[in-house]
Amino acid sequence: DVLGREIATLVDEINDPGIYNSQLSILNSQLSTGIYFYQLKAGNFIETKKMVVVK
């Protein structure tokens, strides 16, 4: 969340090189409406993006 707390982990596994997809359903989750940040880590690559949840 915007305070830096980890809310959920979508994927925590090591994969071979390739293209992968992961989906987050907010319909049955406890995520409130708000701004969240998600982070992708792959080897030395790390990217953080913003996500807006509106219920």
C-alpha positions in Angstrom: 0.0 0.0 0.0 1.1 3.6 0.0 2.6 3.2 3.5 5.0 0.5 2.2 3.3 -2.5 3.8 3.2 -5.7 1.9 -0.5 -6.6 1.3 -0.2 -9.7 -0.9 2.2 -11.9 -2.8 0.9 -13.0 -6.2 3.8 -15.2 -7.3 6.8 -16.3 -5.3 8.6 -18.9 -7.4 11.6 -19.3 -9.7 10.7 -19.8 -13.4 12.7 -20.5 -16.5 13.0 -17.6 -19.0 9.8 -17.0 -20.9 6.5 -15.1 -20.8 4.2 -15.5 -17.8 0.9 -14.0 -16.7 -0.6 -13.6 -13.2 -4.0 -12.2 -12.3 -5.3 -10.6 -9.2 -9.0 -10.7 -8.6 -10.2 -7.9 -6.2 -13.8 -9.2 -6.2 -13.2 -11.5 -3.2 -10.1 -9.9 -1.8 -9.8 -7.6 1.3 -8.2 -4.9 -0.8 -9.9 -1.6 -0.1 -10.3 1.2 -2.7 -7.0 3.0 -2.9 -3.6 3.2 -4.4 -1.2 0.3 -4.2 2.2 -0.5 -5.6 3.3 -3.7 -7.2 6.9 -4.9 -7.8 8.3 -7.3 -10.4 11.7 -8.8 -9.6 13.5 -10.9 -12.3 17.2 -11.5 -11.7 18.8 -8.0 -11.3 15.7 -6.3 -12.8 13.3 -4.7 -10.4 10.4 -2.5 -11.5 7.7 -0.9 -9.3 4.4 0.4 -10.7 1.3 2.0 -9.2 -2.1 0.4 -9.3 -5.4 2.1 -8.5 -8.2 -0.1 -7.0 -11.8 1.1 -7.3 -14.6 -1.1 -6.1 
